[in-house]
Amino acid sequence: MKYRHSFHAGNFADVHKHVALLALLRIMQRKDKGFLYLDTHAGAGRYDLAGPDAHHGTEARHGITALMNAAAMPQAQEINDYRGAVAALRAEIGDAHAYPGSPWLAAHTLRAQDRGICWEILPSECRALERALGGFRRMRVECADGYQQLSAVLPSRERRCLLLIDPPYENPSAELDQAVQNILSSLQRLANTVIMMWYPIKDERTVTPWLARVERALSAPALSLELWIYPRDSRVGLNGSGLLLVNPPYQFDQRSALWQPELHAMLDKGQQGGCALQWLVRASDVDHAGA
Ligand SMILES: C[S@@+](CC[C@H](N)C(=O)[O-])C[C@H]1O[C@@H](n2cnc3c(N)ncnc32)[C@H](O)[C@@H]1O
């Protein structure tokens, strides 16, 4: 496997995914009852945007750097909350170029009654992850295949679970289908699992039929959030960022309809892109199918 997330850390797609993730974590915490956070593809947990691995922050310029340098305070609380979390990491380790990955954001947010497990398959990334999360007792790091481990922890004793699936997509078609298989088997084990899966928008010919297959396969409420900063079929590489949400919590759609356009406006300086929120499976469709 050649993929290293440090090359892309803090880019617009990371920011899109991480704003949504933190918003989900906050919603899960509206209830006092604890929940389990699972991160199947954890990465290194923390990145140095000034370093050579991050190409000295080239991709982050259209992502976290644009967001942190914005002159005006964002209106949406989700964006401000996320900016606060990034600032907290930077202050904590005294490094203005540090960037938090998904496991750090979650570990930073978990309460005493919550716990988390994150899996990373590459030994070097996993060692970095262990260092990044050293101070967090509620988040367990395992150097293992996240998909293989899912079945060992679900259903969890908490009966409430937030699952992030964020593969590297070195082989996009196969990995998209593999992720959906894992979503379906996780739902069989714990039907109310809240799942967020990231997918790349590179080529409409891959994304559109895949979303249609997802729609047919799922019997749980699901929506997609998409944010793109280049025309969706351009050949730049990554045109946009997609998030598939299964069992999205109450009002997550309404809040996303506020923060996503604002985030898009902050990141898409060239004004070549757009954003969209689409229900793929509505709760009423599921109830109807089960009736
Ligand atoms: C896109 S990155 C993860 C980024 C991270 N979720 C974040 O938002 O900060 C994908 C990571 O998954 C790891 N990986 C690939 N296949 C895996 C598997 N089957 N189980 C666990 N980790 C895997 C890769 O080594 C890479 O570090």
The ligand as an ORCA input file, in Angstrom:
! r2SCAN-3c Opt
* xyz 0 1
  C      -7.746      8.255      4.494
  S      -6.624      7.655      5.649
  C      -7.436      7.891      7.177
  C      -7.559      9.306      7.640
  C      -8.231      9.472      8.981
  N      -9.494      8.736      9.039
  C      -8.507     10.930      9.268
  O      -9.585     11.437      8.911
  O      -7.650     11.574      9.872
  C      -6.750      5.914      5.454
  C      -5.837      5.113      6.390
  O      -6.323      3.769      6.406
  C      -5.215      2.892      6.542
  N      -5.742      1.570      6.117
  C      -5.888      1.076      4.867
  N      -6.540     -0.113      4.899
  C      -6.830     -0.350      6.211
  C      -7.520     -1.382      6.903
  N      -8.055     -2.439      6.235
  N      -7.626     -1.319      8.254
  C      -7.095     -0.281      8.931
  N      -6.428      0.749      8.341
  C      -6.315      0.716      6.997
  C      -4.159      3.529      5.695
  O      -2.875      3.090      6.077
  C      -4.399      5.027      5.974
  O      -3.578      5.445      7.036
*
